């Protein structure tokens, strides 16, 4: 009855994605290292994947430079002021003006966008990289990305990319 399976099925319908509905037994047989609890619905999308965050950031920076962006590092944003057609950003080093702004402040967003501070809540999410020795955790063999919608929360994990660890976290 959780939102994950319903959302996966809706997304598959809306975007013509191929998914398989598996029984718990089928999921356990196909992915024996993942202990799928009894009573769950299981959806598998063979084309699903993950992004390597560091490579994504490097690519975004490279593409920004390619499109004549100026990158300023080690600057602390101290103020943002909007007017009808522009925005001014003040840092500990300079003032910048632009026609628009995208804020990706993470945990600091409420401090940067004071009007939204009361509706933004920060929740720490601990990520775990657990050691594994079983070769079945390898992404190229019998493991897969997985997300479980359980009564205690939504939890996900990645197969072993480096052959030594798996990533597990609360969604």
C-alpha positions as CSV (number, residue, x, y, z in Angstrom):
1,X,0.0,0.0,0.0
2,X,3.0,2.3,-0.1
3,X,3.7,5.1,-2.5
4,X,6.8,3.5,-4.0
5,X,5.2,0.7,-6.0
6,X,2.2,2.7,-7.0
7,X,4.6,5.5,-8.1
8,X,6.8,3.1,-10.1
9,X,3.8,1.6,-11.9
10,X,2.3,5.1,-12.7
11,X,5.7,6.3,-13.9
12,X,6.0,3.2,-16.1
13,X,2.6,3.8,-17.6
14,X,3.1,7.5,-18.2
15,X,6.6,7.2,-19.7
16,X,6.3,3.8,-21.4
17,X,8.9,2.1,-19.2
18,X,9.2,-1.6,-19.2
19,X,8.7,-3.1,-15.7
20,X,8.2,-6.6,-14.4
21,X,5.9,-7.4,-11.5
22,X,7.6,-10.1,-9.5
23,X,6.4,-12.3,-6.6
24,X,8.5,-12.3,-3.5
25,X,9.7,-15.8,-4.4
26,X,10.7,-14.7,-7.9
27,X,12.6,-11.7,-6.4
28,X,14.4,-13.8,-3.9
29,X,15.4,-16.3,-6.6
30,X,16.6,-13.6,-9.0
31,X,18.4,-11.5,-6.3
32,X,19.3,-14.0,-3.6
33,X,21.4,-11.5,-1.6
34,X,18.4,-9.2,-1.0
35,X,16.2,-10.5,1.8
36,X,12.8,-9.4,0.4
37,X,10.2,-9.6,3.3
38,X,7.1,-11.6,2.8
39,X,4.0,-9.7,1.8
40,X,5.7,-7.1,-0.4
41,X,4.8,-6.3,-4.0
42,X,8.0,-6.2,-6.1
43,X,8.6,-4.2,-9.3
44,X,11.7,-4.6,-11.3
45,X,12.9,-2.2,-14.0
46,X,15.8,-3.6,-15.9
47,X,16.8,-0.2,-17.4
48,X,17.0,1.5,-14.0
49,X,20.3,2.8,-12.9
50,X,22.2,5.2,-10.8
51,X,24.4,8.3,-11.3
52,X,27.8,8.8,-9.9
53,X,27.4,12.2,-8.2
54,X,31.0,13.3,-8.5
55,X,31.0,12.6,-12.2
56,X,27.7,14.5,-12.6
57,X,29.1,17.5,-10.8
58,X,32.3,17.4,-13.0
59,X,30.2,17.2,-16.1
60,X,27.9,20.1,-15.0
61,X,31.0,22.2,-14.3
62,X,32.6,21.3,-17.6
63,X,29.4,22.1,-19.6
64,X,28.9,25.4,-17.7
65,X,32.5,26.4,-18.7
66,X,31.8,25.4,-22.2
67,X,28.9,27.7,-22.3
68,X,31.0,30.7,-20.9
69,X,30.0,30.4,-17.3
70,X,32.4,31.9,-14.7
71,X,32.9,29.6,-11.7
72,X,33.8,31.1,-8.3
73,X,34.8,28.7,-5.6
74,X,35.3,29.2,-1.8
75,X,32.9,32.1,-1.7
76,X,30.2,32.3,1.0
77,X,26.8,33.7,-0.1
78,X,25.8,36.3,2.5
79,X,22.7,37.8,0.9
80,X,20.3,37.4,-2.0
81,X,18.0,40.2,-3.1
82,X,15.4,40.0,-5.8
83,X,13.8,42.8,-7.8
84,X,11.3,42.6,-10.5
85,X,13.7,41.6,-13.3
86,X,17.0,40.7,-11.6
87,X,18.7,39.2,-8.6
88,X,21.7,40.4,-6.7
89,X,23.9,37.9,-4.8
90,X,26.3,39.2,-2.2
91,X,29.2,37.0,-1.1
92,X,32.1,37.5,1.2
93,X,34.1,38.6,-1.8
94,X,31.8,40.4,-4.3
95,X,28.4,41.3,-5.6
96,X,26.8,39.6,-8.6
97,X,23.8,40.5,-10.7
98,X,21.8,38.2,-13.0
99,X,18.4,37.9,-14.6
100,X,17.6,34.8,-12.6
101,X,19.0,32.5,-10.0
102,X,18.9,28.8,-9.1
103,X,19.6,28.1,-5.4
104,X,21.1,24.8,-4.5
105,X,22.0,25.5,-0.9
106,X,21.3,22.1,0.6
107,X,21.1,22.4,4.4
108,X,21.8,26.1,4.2
109,X,18.8,26.9,1.9
110,X,16.6,28.3,4.7
111,X,19.4,30.7,5.7
112,X,19.7,31.9,2.1
113,X,16.0,32.1,1.4
114,X,14.6,33.6,4.6
115,X,11.0,33.7,3.3
116,X,11.0,29.9,3.1
117,X,13.0,29.2,6.3
118,X,9.9,28.3,8.2
119,X,8.7,25.7,5.7
120,X,12.1,24.1,5.0
121,X,13.1,21.4,7.4
122,X,16.5,19.7,7.3
123,X,16.7,16.0,8.1
124,X,20.0,14.2,8.4
125,X,20.2,11.0,6.3
126,X,23.0,8.7,7.3
127,X,24.4,6.6,4.4
128,X,26.1,3.3,5.1
129,X,28.8,1.6,3.0
130,X,28.8,-2.0,4.3
131,X,31.6,-4.4,3.6
132,X,30.7,-7.5,1.6
133,X,32.6,-10.5,0.4
134,X,29.9,-12.4,-1.3
135,X,30.4,-12.0,-5.1
136,X,26.7,-12.1,-5.6
137,X,26.5,-8.5,-4.4
138,X,28.4,-7.5,-7.6
139,X,26.4,-5.2,-9.8
140,X,27.4,-7.2,-12.9
141,X,26.0,-10.5,-11.5
142,X,23.1,-11.1,-9.2
143,X,22.5,-7.8,-7.4
144,X,20.5,-4.7,-8.2
145,X,19.5,-1.3,-7.0
146,X,16.7,-1.8,-4.6
147,X,14.2,0.3,-2.7
148,X,11.9,-1.1,0.0
149,X,8.8,0.7,1.3
150,X,8.4,-0.7,4.8
151,X,6.3,0.4,7.8
152,X,9.5,1.9,9.4
153,X,10.4,3.9,6.3
154,X,11.7,3.7,2.8
155,X,15.2,2.2,2.4
156,X,17.4,1.7,-0.6
157,X,20.6,0.1,-1.5
158,X,23.1,-0.2,-4.4
159,X,24.9,-3.3,-5.5
160,X,28.7,-3.4,-5.0
161,X,30.3,-1.2,-7.5
162,X,33.9,-1.6,-6.1
163,X,33.5,-5.3,-5.3
164,X,34.0,-4.6,-1.6
165,X,31.0,-2.4,-0.3
166,X,27.3,-1.9,-0.8
167,X,25.5,1.3,-0.1
168,X,22.4,1.3,2.1
169,X,20.4,4.3,3.4
170,X,17.0,5.6,4.3
171,X,15.3,7.3,1.4
